[in-house]
Amino acid sequence: MARTRGSYAKGIAKREEILDTALEIVARVGYSRATVRELAQAVGLSQTGLLHYFGSKEQLFIEILRRRDAVDLLTVGGQEGGEGTAAFPPDLARALADLQRHNSDVPGLVQLFSRLSAEAVEPDHPGHAYFRDRYRYARAGGADAIRAQQATGQLPEDIDADRLAVLVFALIDGLQMQWQYDPEIDMAEQLSYFWNLLDR
């Protein structure tokens, strides 16, 4: 039994090592150039050995995005809620602007997100449930943060928090897409401008 538990713990540790290494490589070189072979070599595995931990290339990249979500949430001072939900910090505008500044430093991860989110609209895509749930949790967490700001007078009370959350995350995705075509776009500044419009 001890050997089984030890093997399981080693497997978990190796999986974590793979995700941490892959996160760094994809951030640096991008989705298109981050091959399974390169990721496998970076952690001392064969391609087959690497995919053993995830099942498929698509699932590997989805798990990279899931790890990115956890890191990003900590970066902006948020925390994971129950059942995979996101609890954003009270100052949502600042947190999301900080996140956009961070994203401009990891273009490969922005590219990975954009490419996979477009591909995963097909219901049978391995990433479909991940993106569906991610948007659902982000909207719910964003709406909660907006309501908290309304309660303290930071945002007008007559704004529909749930609908604003939908618009905010649509804006973020759209900014990221435009930024990939034109890196001169300051995503954080554009997002801050949007929030300032709400205060008028």
C-alpha positions in Angstrom: 0.0 0.0 0.0 2.8 2.4 0.9 4.3 1.9 -2.5 1.0 2.7 -4.2 0.6 5.9 -2.2 4.2 6.8 -2.9 3.8 6.2 -6.7 0.6 8.3 -6.6 2.3 11.1 -4.8 5.2 11.0 -7.3 2.7 11.0 -10.2 1.0 14.1 -8.8 4.4 15.8 -8.3 5.4 15.1 -11.9 2.1 16.4 -13.2 2.6 19.6 -11.3 6.2 19.9 -12.6 4.9 19.4 -16.2 2.2 22.1 -15.8 4.6 24.6 -14.2 7.2 24.0 -17.0 4.6 24.1 -19.7 3.2 27.3 -18.4 6.6 29.0 -18.7 7.3 27.6 -22.1 3.9 28.4 -23.7 4.1 31.9 -22.2 7.4 32.4 -23.9 7.1 30.8 -27.3 3.3 30.6 -27.8 0.8 27.9 -28.5 1.8 27.4 -32.1 5.4 26.7 -31.3 5.1 24.9 -28.0 5.2 21.3 -29.2 4.5 18.3 -27.1 8.0 17.1 -27.9 9.5 20.2 -26.5 7.4 20.1 -23.4 8.3 16.5 -22.9 12.0 17.1 -23.3 11.9 19.9 -20.8 10.7 17.6 -18.1 12.7 14.5 -19.1 9.9 12.5 -20.6 9.0 11.0 -24.0 6.0 12.4 -25.8 4.0 9.3 -24.9 5.1 9.6 -21.3 4.0 13.2 -21.1 0.6 12.6 -22.5 0.1 9.7 -20.1 -0.5 12.3 -17.4 -3.2 14.1 -19.4 -4.6 11.8 -22.0 -4.3 14.0 -25.0 -2.5 17.1 -26.3 -5.8 19.1 -26.1 -6.3 18.1 -22.5 -2.7 19.0 -21.7 -3.3 22.6 -23.0 -6.6 22.9 -21.2 -4.8 22.0 -17.9 -2.1 24.6 -18.7 -4.9 27.2 -19.0 -6.5 25.9 -15.7 -3.1 26.4 -14.0 -2.9 29.9 -15.6 -6.3 30.8 -14.1 -5.2 29.8 -10.6 -2.0 31.8 -10.9 -3.8 34.8 -12.4 -6.4 34.8 -9.6 -3.6 34.9 -7.0 -1.8 37.6 -9.0 -4.8 40.0 -8.7 -5.5 39.2 -5.0 -8.5 37.0 -5.6 -9.1 33.4 -4.5 -10.9 30.3 -5.6 -14.4 29.9 -4.3 -16.4 26.7 -3.9 -17.0 24.4 -6.9 -14.4 26.2 -9.0 -15.9 29.6 -8.6 -13.8 32.8 -8.6 -13.9 35.3 -5.8 -12.5 38.6 -7.1 -11.0 41.2 -4.9 -13.2 44.2 -3.9 -11.6 46.6 -6.4 -12.6 44.7 -9.5 -11.5 47.5 -11.9 -8.0 47.6 -10.5 -7.7 43.8 -10.4 -8.8 43.3 -14.0 -6.5 46.1 -15.2 -3.6 44.5 -13.3 -4.5 41.2 -15.0 -4.4 42.8 -18.4 -1.0 44.3 -17.7 0.2 40.8 -16.6 -1.3 39.3 -19.8 0.7 41.6 -22.0 3.9 40.0 -20.5 2.7 36.5 -21.4 1.6 36.7 -25.1 1.9 32.9 -25.6 -0.7 32.3 -23.0 -3.0 34.9 -24.4 -2.6 33.2 -27.8 -3.3 29.8 -26.3 -6.5 31.0 -24.6 -7.8 32.7 -27.8 -7.1 29.8 -30.0 -8.5 27.1 -27.7 -11.5 29.2 -26.7 -12.5 29.5 -30.4 -11.9 25.8 -31.1 -13.8 24.7 -28.0 -17.2 26.2 -29.1 -17.8 22.8 -30.6 -19.8 20.8 -28.0 -17.6 17.7 -28.5 -14.3 19.5 -28.1 -12.3 18.4 -25.0 -12.2 22.0 -23.8 -15.8 22.8 -24.2 -16.9 22.2 -20.6 -13.8 24.0 -19.3 -14.5 27.2 -21.2 -18.3 27.1 -20.6 -17.7 26.7 -16.8 -14.9 29.3 -16.7 -17.1 31.9 -18.3 -20.0 31.0 -16.0 -17.8 31.3 -12.8 -16.1 34.5 -14.0 -19.4 36.2 -14.7 -20.8 35.1 -11.3 -17.6 36.2 -9.4 -17.5 39.5 -11.4 -21.2 40.2 -10.7 -20.6 39.6 -7.0 -17.7 42.1 -7.0 -19.7 44.6 -8.9 -22.6 44.4 -6.4 -20.0 44.9 -3.6 -18.8 48.0 -5.3 -22.4 49.2 -5.7 -23.0 48.7 -2.0 -20.1 51.0 -1.1 -21.1 53.6 -3.7 -18.2 52.9 -6.1 -20.5 52.0 -8.9 -24.1 53.3 -9.6 -26.8 51.2 -8.1 -29.0 51.3 -11.2 -26.4 49.1 -13.2 -27.5 45.5 -13.7 -24.5 43.7 -12.1 -25.0 40.4 -14.0 -25.3 42.1 -17.4 -22.3 44.3 -16.7 -20.2 41.2 -15.8 -21.1 39.7 -19.2 -20.0 42.9 -20.9 -16.7 43.2 -18.9 -15.5 39.7 -19.8 -16.6 40.2 -23.5 -14.5 43.4 -23.5 -11.5 41.6 -22.0 -11.6 38.9 -24.6 -12.1 41.4 -27.4 -9.2 43.5 -26.2 -6.9 40.5 -26.0 -7.8 39.6 -29.6 -7.2 43.1 -30.9 -3.9 43.3 -28.9 -2.6 40.2 -30.6 -3.0 42.0 -33.9 -1.8 45.3 -32.6 0.4 45.1 -29.5 0.4 48.9 -29.3 -3.1 48.7 -27.8 -2.8 49.2 -24.0 -5.4 46.7 -22.7 -5.2 47.9 -19.1 -5.7 51.5 -20.1 -8.6 50.7 -22.3 -10.3 48.7 -19.6 -9.7 51.5 -17.1 -11.3 53.9 -19.5 -14.4 51.7 -19.7 -14.7 51.7 -15.8 -14.3 55.5 -15.8 -17.3 55.8 -18.1 -19.4 53.9 -15.6 -18.6 56.5 -12.9 -19.9 59.4 -14.9 
